[in-house]
């Protein structure tokens, strides 16, 4: 059986997207709060700080997105590249 075409997928609904964001933020907050109760033994100063892996992952993700956008600008072709 196929779904009707006017029915949105549950992941495309704004209410579902909001709930997913809330869940992601809640899980991240739980991990960062839990980090306060762990004894850190960092190999180099910064990795022993509270929440290091959370903010490091965020910064790394931002850098990757910015680098990908830069590559997109450098490698972009005109819309008519494959025409005739």
PDB file of N, CA, C and O in Angstrom:
ATOM      1  N   UNK A   1       0.838  -1.185   0.000  1.00  0.00           N
ATOM      2  CA  UNK A   1       0.000   0.000   0.000  1.00  0.00           C
ATOM      3  C   UNK A   1       0.880   1.244   0.000  1.00  0.00           C
ATOM      4  O   UNK A   1       1.859   1.319   0.742  1.00  0.00           O
ATOM      5  N   UNK A   2       0.542   2.181  -0.802  1.00  0.00           N
ATOM      6  CA  UNK A   2       1.290   3.432  -0.827  1.00  0.00           C
ATOM      7  C   UNK A   2       0.523   4.507  -0.066  1.00  0.00           C
ATOM      8  O   UNK A   2      -0.702   4.469   0.052  1.00  0.00           O
ATOM      9  N   UNK A   3       1.289   5.460   0.444  1.00  0.00           N
ATOM     10  CA  UNK A   3       0.683   6.560   1.187  1.00  0.00           C
ATOM     11  C   UNK A   3       0.135   7.600   0.220  1.00  0.00           C
ATOM     12  O   UNK A   3       0.629   7.730  -0.900  1.00  0.00           O
ATOM     13  N   UNK A   4      -0.882   8.340   0.647  1.00  0.00           N
ATOM     14  CA  UNK A   4      -1.367   9.437  -0.204  1.00  0.00           C
ATOM     15  C   UNK A   4      -0.263  10.467  -0.426  1.00  0.00           C
ATOM     16  O   UNK A   4       0.570  10.690   0.453  1.00  0.00           O
ATOM     17  N   UNK A   5      -0.261  11.093  -1.602  1.00  0.00           N
ATOM     18  CA  UNK A   5       0.804  12.023  -1.958  1.00  0.00           C
ATOM     19  C   UNK A   5       0.790  13.302  -1.130  1.00  0.00           C
ATOM     20  O   UNK A   5       1.839  13.926  -0.968  1.00  0.00           O
ATOM     21  N   UNK A   6      -0.343  13.708  -0.607  1.00  0.00           N
ATOM     22  CA  UNK A   6      -0.410  14.954   0.150  1.00  0.00           C
ATOM     23  C   UNK A   6      -0.027  14.754   1.616  1.00  0.00           C
ATOM     24  O   UNK A   6       0.032  15.723   2.373  1.00  0.00           O
ATOM     25  N   UNK A   7       0.233  13.516   2.023  1.00  0.00           N
ATOM     26  CA  UNK A   7       0.595  13.226   3.404  1.00  0.00           C
ATOM     27  C   UNK A   7       2.103  13.406   3.589  1.00  0.00           C
ATOM     28  O   UNK A   7       2.889  12.773   2.886  1.00  0.00           O
ATOM     29  N   UNK A   8       2.511  14.261   4.528  1.00  0.00           N
ATOM     30  CA  UNK A   8       3.927  14.491   4.775  1.00  0.00           C
ATOM     31  C   UNK A   8       4.529  13.335   5.552  1.00  0.00           C
ATOM     32  O   UNK A   8       3.862  12.693   6.364  1.00  0.00           O
ATOM     33  N   UNK A   9       5.792  13.087   5.290  1.00  0.00           N
ATOM     34  CA  UNK A   9       6.528  12.107   6.077  1.00  0.00           C
ATOM     35  C   UNK A   9       6.681  12.653   7.486  1.00  0.00           C
ATOM     36  O   UNK A   9       6.771  13.868   7.664  1.00  0.00           O
ATOM     37  N   UNK A  10       6.714  11.789   8.487  1.00  0.00           N
ATOM     38  CA  UNK A  10       6.741  12.265   9.871  1.00  0.00           C
ATOM     39  C   UNK A  10       8.003  13.058  10.183  1.00  0.00           C
ATOM     40  O   UNK A  10       7.992  13.896  11.084  1.00  0.00           O
ATOM     41  N   UNK A  11       9.100  12.809   9.452  1.00  0.00           N
ATOM     42  CA  UNK A  11      10.324  13.571   9.689  1.00  0.00           C
ATOM     43  C   UNK A  11      10.281  14.956   9.053  1.00  0.00           C
ATOM     44  O   UNK A  11      11.112  15.807   9.372  1.00  0.00           O
ATOM     45  N   UNK A  12       9.339  15.189   8.172  1.00  0.00           N
ATOM     46  CA  UNK A  12       9.230  16.487   7.504  1.00  0.00           C
ATOM     47  C   UNK A  12       8.285  17.435   8.224  1.00  0.00           C
ATOM     48  O   UNK A  12       8.227  18.618   7.889  1.00  0.00           O
ATOM     49  N   UNK A  13       7.549  16.939   9.200  1.00  0.00           N
ATOM     50  CA  UNK A  13       6.606  17.789   9.936  1.00  0.00           C
ATOM     51  C   UNK A  13       7.358  18.714  10.892  1.00  0.00           C
ATOM     52  O   UNK A  13       8.287  18.271  11.568  1.00  0.00           O
ATOM     53  N   UNK A  14       6.978  19.975  10.960  1.00  0.00           N
ATOM     54  CA  UNK A  14       7.646  20.911  11.882  1.00  0.00           C
ATOM     55  C   UNK A  14       7.595  20.457  13.345  1.00  0.00           C
ATOM     56  O   UNK A  14       8.548  20.676  14.093  1.00  0.00           O
ATOM     57  N   UNK A  15       6.506  19.835  13.751  1.00  0.00           N
ATOM     58  CA  UNK A  15       6.414  19.383  15.145  1.00  0.00           C
ATOM     59  C   UNK A  15       7.416  18.270  15.433  1.00  0.00           C
ATOM     60  O   UNK A  15       7.982  18.220  16.525  1.00  0.00           O
ATOM     61  N   UNK A  16       7.643  17.381  14.476  1.00  0.00           N
ATOM     62  CA  UNK A  16       8.624  16.305  14.651  1.00  0.00           C
ATOM     63  C   UNK A  16      10.040  16.860  14.679  1.00  0.00           C
ATOM     64  O   UNK A  16      10.870  16.433  15.482  1.00  0.00           O
ATOM     65  N   UNK A  17      10.307  17.814  13.796  1.00  0.00           N
ATOM     66  CA  UNK A  17      11.643  18.421  13.754  1.00  0.00           C
ATOM     67  C   UNK A  17      11.942  19.106  15.079  1.00  0.00           C
ATOM     68  O   UNK A  17      13.051  18.992  15.602  1.00  0.00           O
ATOM     69  N   UNK A  18      10.971  19.809  15.618  1.00  0.00           N
ATOM     70  CA  UNK A  18      11.153  20.478  16.914  1.00  0.00           C
ATOM     71  C   UNK A  18      11.430  19.459  18.019  1.00  0.00           C
ATOM     72  O   UNK A  18      12.319  19.673  18.844  1.00  0.00           O
ATOM     73  N   UNK A  19      10.688  18.367  18.046  1.00  0.00           N
ATOM     74  CA  UNK A  19      10.913  17.331  19.061  1.00  0.00           C
ATOM     75  C   UNK A  19      12.294  16.688  18.929  1.00  0.00           C
ATOM     76  O   UNK A  19      12.936  16.384  19.934  1.00  0.00           O
ATOM     77  N   UNK A  20      12.743  16.484  17.712  1.00  0.00           N
ATOM     78  CA  UNK A  20      14.075  15.910  17.493  1.00  0.00           C
ATOM     79  C   UNK A  20      15.147  16.865  18.003  1.00  0.00           C
ATOM     80  O   UNK A  20      16.099  16.430  18.650  1.00  0.00           O
ATOM     81  N   UNK A  21      15.007  18.167  17.720  1.00  0.00           N
ATOM     82  CA  UNK A  21      15.973  19.146  18.218  1.00  0.00           C
ATOM     83  C   UNK A  21      15.985  19.179  19.747  1.00  0.00           C
ATOM     84  O   UNK A  21      17.050  19.233  20.361  1.00  0.00           O
ATOM     85  N   UNK A  22      14.813  19.146  20.350  1.00  0.00           N
ATOM     86  CA  UNK A  22      14.729  19.144  21.810  1.00  0.00           C
ATOM     87  C   UNK A  22      15.414  17.906  22.371  1.00  0.00           C
ATOM     88  O   UNK A  22      16.134  17.994  23.366  1.00  0.00           O
ATOM     89  N   UNK A  23      15.199  16.753  21.744  1.00  0.00           N
ATOM     90  CA  UNK A  23      15.835  15.515  22.206  1.00  0.00           C
ATOM     91  C   UNK A  23      17.353  15.596  22.072  1.00  0.00           C
ATOM     92  O   UNK A  23      18.072  15.192  22.985  1.00  0.00           O
ATOM     93  N   UNK A  24      17.853  16.116  20.942  1.00  0.00           N
ATOM     94  CA  UNK A  24      19.293  16.251  20.752  1.00  0.00           C
ATOM     95  C   UNK A  24      19.909  17.179  21.795  1.00  0.00           C
ATOM     96  O   UNK A  24      20.958  16.870  22.361  1.00  0.00           O
ATOM     97  N   UNK A  25      19.267  18.304  22.048  1.00  0.00           N
ATOM     98  CA  UNK A  25      19.785  19.256  23.043  1.00  0.00           C
ATOM     99  C   UNK A  25      19.747  18.642  24.440  1.00  0.00           C
ATOM    100  O   UNK A  25      20.671  18.841  25.229  1.00  0.00           O
ATOM    101  N   UNK A  26      18.692  17.904  24.749  1.00  0.00           N
ATOM    102  CA  UNK A  26      18.585  17.259  26.059  1.00  0.00           C
ATOM    103  C   UNK A  26      19.689  16.220  26.251  1.00  0.00           C
ATOM    104  O   UNK A  26      20.304  16.160  27.315  1.00  0.00           O
ATOM    105  N   UNK A  27      19.942  15.407  25.236  1.00  0.00           N
ATOM    106  CA  UNK A  27      21.003  14.401  25.338  1.00  0.00           C
ATOM    107  C   UNK A  27      22.365  15.073  25.495  1.00  0.00           C
ATOM    108  O   UNK A  27      23.177  14.638  26.312  1.00  0.00           O
ATOM    109  N   UNK A  28      22.621  16.125  24.722  1.00  0.00           N
ATOM    110  CA  UNK A  28      23.881  16.850  24.849  1.00  0.00           C
ATOM    111  C   UNK A  28      24.029  17.443  26.237  1.00  0.00           C
ATOM    112  O   UNK A  28      25.104  17.367  26.832  1.00  0.00           O
ATOM    113  N   UNK A  29      22.961  18.035  26.763  1.00  0.00           N
ATOM    114  CA  UNK A  29      23.010  18.617  28.111  1.00  0.00           C
ATOM    115  C   UNK A  29      23.280  17.545  29.160  1.00  0.00           C
ATOM    116  O   UNK A  29      24.046  17.775  30.096  1.00  0.00           O
ATOM    117  N   UNK A  30      22.662  16.383  29.016  1.00  0.00           N
ATOM    118  CA  UNK A  30      22.899  15.283  29.969  1.00  0.00           C
ATOM    119  C   UNK A  30      24.364  14.864  29.944  1.00  0.00           C
ATOM    120  O   UNK A  30      24.964  14.644  30.996  1.00  0.00           O
ATOM    121  N   UNK A  31      24.941  14.754  28.749  1.00  0.00           N
ATOM    122  CA  UNK A  31      26.350  14.360  28.655  1.00  0.00           C
ATOM    123  C   UNK A  31      27.277  15.419  29.240  1.00  0.00           C
ATOM    124  O   UNK A  31      28.246  15.084  29.921  1.00  0.00           O
ATOM    125  N   UNK A  32      26.991  16.687  28.984  1.00  0.00           N
ATOM    126  CA  UNK A  32      27.848  17.754  29.527  1.00  0.00           C
ATOM    127  C   UNK A  32      27.707  17.830  31.046  1.00  0.00           C
ATOM    128  O   UNK A  32      28.701  18.022  31.745  1.00  0.00           O
ATOM    129  N   UNK A  33      26.498  17.685  31.563  1.00  0.00           N
ATOM    130  CA  UNK A  33      26.304  17.683  33.015  1.00  0.00           C
ATOM    131  C   UNK A  33      26.998  16.473  33.634  1.00  0.00           C
ATOM    132  O   UNK A  33      27.626  16.588  34.686  1.00  0.00           O
ATOM    133  N   UNK A  34      26.887  15.329  32.992  1.00  0.00           N
ATOM    134  CA  UNK A  34      27.574  14.133  33.478  1.00  0.00           C
ATOM    135  C   UNK A  34      29.079  14.291  33.483  1.00  0.00           C
ATOM    136  O   UNK A  34      29.773  13.654  34.276  1.00  0.00           O
ATOM    137  N   UNK A  35      29.587  15.138  32.602  1.00  0.00           N
ATOM    138  CA  UNK A  35      31.027  15.388  32.522  1.00  0.00           C
ATOM    139  C   UNK A  35      31.567  16.048  33.793  1.00  0.00           C
ATOM    140  O   UNK A  35      32.757  15.935  34.086  1.00  0.00           O
ATOM    141  N   UNK A  36      30.706  16.733  34.549  1.00  0.00           N
ATOM    142  CA  UNK A  36      31.136  17.351  35.807  1.00  0.00           C
ATOM    143  C   UNK A  36      31.488  16.308  36.863  1.00  0.00           C
ATOM    144  O   UNK A  36      32.241  16.604  37.791  1.00  0.00           O
ATOM    145  N   UNK A  37      30.963  15.106  36.738  1.00  0.00           N
ATOM    146  CA  UNK A  37      31.152  14.072  37.743  1.00  0.00           C
ATOM    147  C   UNK A  37      32.258  13.087  37.387  1.00  0.00           C
ATOM    148  O   UNK A  37      32.437  12.081  38.074  1.00  0.00           O
ATOM    149  N   UNK A  38      32.993  13.363  36.331  1.00  0.00           N
ATOM    150  CA  UNK A  38      34.068  12.478  35.885  1.00  0.00           C
ATOM    151  C   UNK A  38      35.403  13.126  36.196  1.00  0.00           C
ATOM    152  O   UNK A  38      35.583  14.327  35.996  1.00  0.00           O
ATOM    153  N   UNK A  39      36.342  12.322  36.688  1.00  0.00           N
ATOM    154  CA  UNK A  39      37.698  12.808  36.947  1.00  0.00           C
ATOM    155  C   UNK A  39      38.477  12.757  35.636  1.00  0.00           C
ATOM    156  O   UNK A  39      38.713  11.679  35.091  1.00  0.00           O
ATOM    157  N   UNK A  40      38.871  13.916  35.135  1.00  0.00           N
ATOM    158  CA  UNK A  40      39.536  13.999  33.834  1.00  0.00           C
ATOM    159  C   UNK A  40      41.042  13.858  33.983  1.00  0.00           C
ATOM    160  O   UNK A  40      41.645  14.423  34.896  1.00  0.00           O
ATOM    161  N   UNK A  41      41.633  13.108  33.088  1.00  0.00           N
ATOM    162  CA  UNK A  41      43.085  12.953  33.021  1.00  0.00           C
ATOM    163  C   UNK A  41      43.510  13.297  31.599  1.00  0.00           C
ATOM    164  O   UNK A  41      43.769  12.409  30.788  1.00  0.00           O
ATOM    165  N   UNK A  42      43.578  14.580  31.308  1.00  0.00           N
ATOM    166  CA  UNK A  42      43.893  15.023  29.957  1.00  0.00           C
ATOM    167  C   UNK A  42      45.341  14.801  29.601  1.00  0.00           C
ATOM    168  O   UNK A  42      46.223  14.924  30.452  1.00  0.00           O
ATOM    169  N   UNK A  43      45.591  14.474  28.350  1.00  0.00           N
ATOM    170  CA  UNK A  43      46.952  14.274  27.864  1.00  0.00           C
ATOM    171  C   UNK A  43      47.631  15.620  27.608  1.00  0.00           C
ATOM    172  O   UNK A  43      48.846  15.741  27.760  1.00  0.00           O
ATOM    173  N   UNK A  44      46.857  16.619  27.224  1.00  0.00           N
ATOM    174  CA  UNK A  44      47.362  17.974  27.046  1.00  0.00           C
ATOM    175  C   UNK A  44      46.296  18.914  27.585  1.00  0.00           C
ATOM    176  O   UNK A  44      45.118  18.699  27.299  1.00  0.00           O
ATOM    177  N   UNK A  45      46.631  19.906  28.321  1.00  0.00           N
ATOM    178  CA  UNK A  45      45.771  20.782  29.096  1.00  0.00           C
ATOM    179  C   UNK A  45      44.300  20.892  28.740  1.00  0.00           C
ATOM    180  O   UNK A  45      43.443  20.730  29.609  1.00  0.00           O
ATOM    181  N   UNK A  46      43.993  21.162  27.485  1.00  0.00           N
ATOM    182  CA  UNK A  46      42.612  21.462  27.120  1.00  0.00           C
ATOM    183  C   UNK A  46      41.685  20.257  27.182  1.00  0.00           C
ATOM    184  O   UNK A  46      40.509  20.418  27.510  1.00  0.00           O
ATOM    185  N   UNK A  47      42.160  19.079  26.884  1.00  0.00           N
ATOM    186  CA  UNK A  47      41.255  17.933  26.839  1.00  0.00           C
ATOM    187  C   UNK A  47      40.844  17.459  28.224  1.00  0.00           C
ATOM    188  O   UNK A  47      40.065  16.514  28.343  1.00  0.00           O
ATOM    189  N   UNK A  48      41.343  18.086  29.252  1.00  0.00           N
ATOM    190  CA  UNK A  48      40.923  17.772  30.606  1.00  0.00           C
ATOM    191  C   UNK A  48      39.814  18.690  31.113  1.00  0.00           C
ATOM    192  O   UNK A  48      39.353  18.542  32.245  1.00  0.00           O
ATOM    193  N   UNK A  49      39.382  19.645  30.274  1.00  0.00           N
ATOM    194  CA  UNK A  49      38.344  20.587  30.701  1.00  0.00           C
ATOM    195  C   UNK A  49      36.954  19.964  30.580  1.00  0.00           C
ATOM    196  O   UNK A  49      36.742  19.020  29.818  1.00  0.00           O
ATOM    197  N   UNK A  50      36.018  20.512  31.344  1.00  0.00           N
ATOM    198  CA  UNK A  50      34.641  20.019  31.327  1.00  0.00           C
ATOM    199  C   UNK A  50      33.988  20.372  29.995  1.00  0.00           C
ATOM    200  O   UNK A  50      34.063  21.516  29.547  1.00  0.00           O
ATOM    201  N   UNK A  51      33.359  19.403  29.373  1.00  0.00           N
ATOM    202  CA  UNK A  51      32.661  19.620  28.113  1.00  0.00           C
ATOM    203  C   UNK A  51      33.572  19.749  26.912  1.00  0.00           C
ATOM    204  O   UNK A  51      33.138  20.215  25.859  1.00  0.00           O
ATOM    205  N   UNK A  52      34.832  19.345  27.044  1.00  0.00           N
ATOM    206  CA  UNK A  52      35.798  19.497  25.948  1.00  0.00           C
ATOM    207  C   UNK A  52      35.314  18.817  24.673  1.00  0.00           C
ATOM    208  O   UNK A  52      35.334  19.418  23.599  1.00  0.00           O
ATOM    209  N   UNK A  53      34.884  17.579  24.790  1.00  0.00           N
ATOM    210  CA  UNK A  53      34.508  16.830  23.594  1.00  0.00           C
ATOM    211  C   UNK A  53      33.246  17.389  22.948  1.00  0.00           C
ATOM    212  O   UNK A  53      33.084  17.266  21.733  1.00  0.00           O
ATOM    213  N   UNK A  54      32.361  17.989  23.706  1.00  0.00           N
ATOM    214  CA  UNK A  54      31.156  18.601  23.139  1.00  0.00           C
ATOM    215  C   UNK A  54      31.523  19.841  22.334  1.00  0.00           C
ATOM    216  O   UNK A  54      31.120  19.961  21.177  1.00  0.00           O
ATOM    217  N   UNK A  55      32.281  20.767  22.924  1.00  0.00           N
ATOM    218  CA  UNK A  55      32.588  21.980  22.177  1.00  0.00           C
ATOM    219  C   UNK A  55      33.608  21.719  21.071  1.00  0.00           C
ATOM    220  O   UNK A  55      33.581  22.400  20.047  1.00  0.00           O
ATOM    221  N   UNK A  56      34.504  20.752  21.251  1.00  0.00           N
ATOM    222  CA  UNK A  56      35.458  20.409  20.198  1.00  0.00           C
ATOM    223  C   UNK A  56      34.723  19.845  18.983  1.00  0.00           C
ATOM    224  O   UNK A  56      35.042  20.199  17.848  1.00  0.00           O
ATOM    225  N   UNK A  57      33.751  18.979  19.209  1.00  0.00           N
ATOM    226  CA  UNK A  57      32.965  18.416  18.110  1.00  0.00           C
ATOM    227  C   UNK A  57      32.179  19.510  17.397  1.00  0.00           C
ATOM    228  O   UNK A  57      32.083  19.505  16.169  1.00  0.00           O
ATOM    229  N   UNK A  58      31.614  20.450  18.160  1.00  0.00           N
ATOM    230  CA  UNK A  58      30.859  21.545  17.556  1.00  0.00           C
ATOM    231  C   UNK A  58      31.759  22.411  16.686  1.00  0.00           C
ATOM    232  O   UNK A  58      31.407  22.727  15.550  1.00  0.00           O
ATOM    233  N   UNK A  59      32.917  22.795  17.213  1.00  0.00           N
ATOM    234  CA  UNK A  59      33.849  23.642  16.459  1.00  0.00           C
ATOM    235  C   UNK A  59      34.328  22.911  15.209  1.00  0.00           C
ATOM    236  O   UNK A  59      34.429  23.511  14.139  1.00  0.00           O
ATOM    237  N   UNK A  60      34.622  21.625  15.337  1.00  0.00           N
ATOM    238  CA  UNK A  60      35.065  20.838  14.189  1.00  0.00           C
ATOM    239  C   UNK A  60      33.982  20.771  13.120  1.00  0.00           C
ATOM    240  O   UNK A  60      34.280  20.878  11.931  1.00  0.00           O
ATOM    241  N   UNK A  61      32.738  20.595  13.529  1.00  0.00           N
ATOM    242  CA  UNK A  61      31.619  20.556  12.587  1.00  0.00           C
ATOM    243  C   UNK A  61      31.480  21.887  11.858  1.00  0.00           C
ATOM    244  O   UNK A  61      31.274  21.912  10.645  1.00  0.00           O
ATOM    245  N   UNK A  62      31.591  22.986  12.586  1.00  0.00           N
ATOM    246  CA  UNK A  62      31.497  24.310  11.966  1.00  0.00           C
ATOM    247  C   UNK A  62      32.622  24.503  10.950  1.00  0.00           C
ATOM    248  O   UNK A  62      32.392  25.024   9.858  1.00  0.00           O
ATOM    249  N   UNK A  63      33.830  24.088  11.305  1.00  0.00           N
ATOM    250  CA  UNK A  63      34.967  24.218  10.385  1.00  0.00           C
ATOM    251  C   UNK A  63      34.731  23.391   9.124  1.00  0.00           C
ATOM    252  O   UNK A  63      35.009  23.858   8.019  1.00  0.00           O
ATOM    253  N   UNK A  64      34.221  22.173   9.277  1.00  0.00           N
ATOM    254  CA  UNK A  64      33.946  21.329   8.112  1.00  0.00           C
ATOM    255  C   UNK A  64      32.877  21.939   7.207  1.00  0.00           C
ATOM    256  O   UNK A  64      32.998  21.878   5.984  1.00  0.00           O
ATOM    257  N   UNK A  65      31.840  22.524   7.790  1.00  0.00           N
ATOM    258  CA  UNK A  65      30.788  23.146   6.985  1.00  0.00           C
ATOM    259  C   UNK A  65      31.338  24.347   6.232  1.00  0.00           C
ATOM    260  O   UNK A  65      31.049  24.521   5.049  1.00  0.00           O
ATOM    261  N   UNK A  66      32.131  25.181   6.907  1.00  0.00           N
ATOM    262  CA  UNK A  66      32.709  26.353   6.250  1.00  0.00           C
ATOM    263  C   UNK A  66      33.669  25.921   5.144  1.00  0.00           C
ATOM    264  O   UNK A  66      33.678  26.527   4.072  1.00  0.00           O
ATOM    265  N   UNK A  67      34.472  24.890   5.381  1.00  0.00           N
ATOM    266  CA  UNK A  67      35.392  24.396   4.359  1.00  0.00           C
ATOM    267  C   UNK A  67      34.625  23.828   3.163  1.00  0.00           C
ATOM    268  O   UNK A  67      35.025  24.034   2.017  1.00  0.00           O
ATOM    269  N   UNK A  68      33.540  23.124   3.420  1.00  0.00           N
ATOM    270  CA  UNK A  68      32.742  22.567   2.329  1.00  0.00           C
ATOM    271  C   UNK A  68      32.105  23.680   1.499  1.00  0.00           C
ATOM    272  O   UNK A  68      32.036  23.585   0.273  1.00  0.00           O
ATOM    273  N   UNK A  69      31.644  24.727   2.166  1.00  0.00           N
ATOM    274  CA  UNK A  69      31.066  25.860   1.424  1.00  0.00           C
ATOM    275  C   UNK A  69      32.146  26.526   0.566  1.00  0.00           C
ATOM    276  O   UNK A  69      31.885  26.916  -0.573  1.00  0.00           O
ATOM    277  N   UNK A  70      33.355  26.655   1.114  1.00  0.00           N
ATOM    278  CA  UNK A  70      34.459  27.229   0.348  1.00  0.00           C
ATOM    279  C   UNK A  70      34.810  26.382  -0.858  1.00  0.00           C
ATOM    280  O   UNK A  70      35.043  26.914  -1.944  1.00  0.00           O
ATOM    281  N   UNK A  71      34.850  25.064  -0.681  1.00  0.00           N
ATOM    282  CA  UNK A  71      35.106  24.183  -1.816  1.00  0.00           C
ATOM    283  C   UNK A  71      33.993  24.280  -2.851  1.00  0.00           C
ATOM    284  O   UNK A  71      34.244  24.219  -4.055  1.00  0.00           O
ATOM    285  N   UNK A  72      32.764  24.431  -2.374  1.00  0.00           N
ATOM    286  CA  UNK A  72      31.639  24.581  -3.300  1.00  0.00           C
ATOM    287  C   UNK A  72      31.786  25.812  -4.164  1.00  0.00           C
ATOM    288  O   UNK A  72      31.459  25.787  -5.350  1.00  0.00           O
ATOM    289  N   UNK A  73      32.276  26.885  -3.578  1.00  0.00           N
ATOM    290  CA  UNK A  73      32.489  28.121  -4.346  1.00  0.00           C
ATOM    291  C   UNK A  73      33.606  27.912  -5.364  1.00  0.00           C
ATOM    292  O   UNK A  73      33.496  28.358  -6.507  1.00  0.00           O
ATOM    293  N   UNK A  74      34.678  27.237  -4.957  1.00  0.00           N
ATOM    294  CA  UNK A  74      35.808  27.020  -5.868  1.00  0.00           C
ATOM    295  C   UNK A  74      35.480  26.049  -7.000  1.00  0.00           C
ATOM    296  O   UNK A  74      35.948  26.236  -8.122  1.00  0.00           O
ATOM    297  N   UNK A  75      34.701  25.037  -6.731  1.00  0.00           N
ATOM    298  CA  UNK A  75      34.449  23.977  -7.705  1.00  0.00           C
ATOM    299  C   UNK A  75      33.139  24.145  -8.467  1.00  0.00           C
ATOM    300  O   UNK A  75      32.823  23.321  -9.326  1.00  0.00           O
ATOM    301  N   UNK A  76      32.384  25.174  -8.179  1.00  0.00           N
ATOM    302  CA  UNK A  76      31.076  25.379  -8.805  1.00  0.00           C
ATOM    303  C   UNK A  76      31.229  25.594 -10.317  1.00  0.00           C
ATOM    304  O   UNK A  76      32.133  26.289 -10.780  1.00  0.00           O
ATOM    305  N   UNK A  77      30.326  24.980 -11.053  1.00  0.00           N
ATOM    306  CA  UNK A  77      30.266  25.163 -12.505  1.00  0.00           C
ATOM    307  C   UNK A  77      29.013  25.964 -12.846  1.00  0.00           C
ATOM    308  O   UNK A  77      28.074  26.030 -12.053  1.00  0.00           O
ATOM    309  N   UNK A  78      29.007  26.555 -14.002  1.00  0.00           N
ATOM    310  CA  UNK A  78      27.811  27.259 -14.464  1.00  0.00           C
ATOM    311  C   UNK A  78      26.701  26.254 -14.692  1.00  0.00           C
ATOM    312  O   UNK A  78      26.958  25.073 -14.926  1.00  0.00           O
ATOM    313  N   UNK A  79      25.459  26.728 -14.622  1.00  0.00           N
ATOM    314  CA  UNK A  79      24.313  25.864 -14.839  1.00  0.00           C
ATOM    315  C   UNK A  79      24.310  25.264 -16.226  1.00  0.00           C
ATOM    316  O   UNK A  79      23.726  24.201 -16.437  1.00  0.00           O
ATOM    317  N   UNK A  80      24.944  25.917 -17.168  1.00  0.00           N
ATOM    318  CA  UNK A  80      24.947  25.453 -18.560  1.00  0.00           C
ATOM    319  C   UNK A  80      26.197  24.641 -18.898  1.00  0.00           C
ATOM    320  O   UNK A  80      26.492  24.452 -20.078  1.00  0.00           O
ATOM    321  N   UNK A  81      26.924  24.166 -17.924  1.00  0.00           N
ATOM    322  CA  UNK A  81      28.186  23.463 -18.135  1.00  0.00           C
ATOM    323  C   UNK A  81      28.016  22.243 -19.041  1.00  0.00           C
ATOM    324  O   UNK A  81      28.844  22.012 -19.922  1.00  0.00           O
ATOM    325  N   UNK A  82      26.955  21.460 -18.836  1.00  0.00           N
ATOM    326  CA  UNK A  82      26.761  20.233 -19.598  1.00  0.00           C
ATOM    327  C   UNK A  82      25.896  20.434 -20.845  1.00  0.00           C
ATOM    328  O   UNK A  82      25.636  19.473 -21.569  1.00  0.00           O
ATOM    329  N   UNK A  83      25.456  21.636 -21.103  1.00  0.00           N
ATOM    330  CA  UNK A  83      24.665  21.900 -22.302  1.00  0.00           C
ATOM    331  C   UNK A  83      25.569  21.948 -23.519  1.00  0.00           C
ATOM    332  O   UNK A  83      26.652  22.531 -23.486  1.00  0.00           O
ATOM    333  N   UNK A  84      25.107  21.326 -24.596  1.00  0.00           N
ATOM    334  CA  UNK A  84      25.721  21.339 -25.905  1.00  0.00           C
ATOM    335  C   UNK A  84      27.154  21.526 -25.900  1.00  0.00           C
ATOM    336  O   UNK A  84      27.777  21.554 -26.961  1.00  0.00           O
TER     337      UNK A  84
END
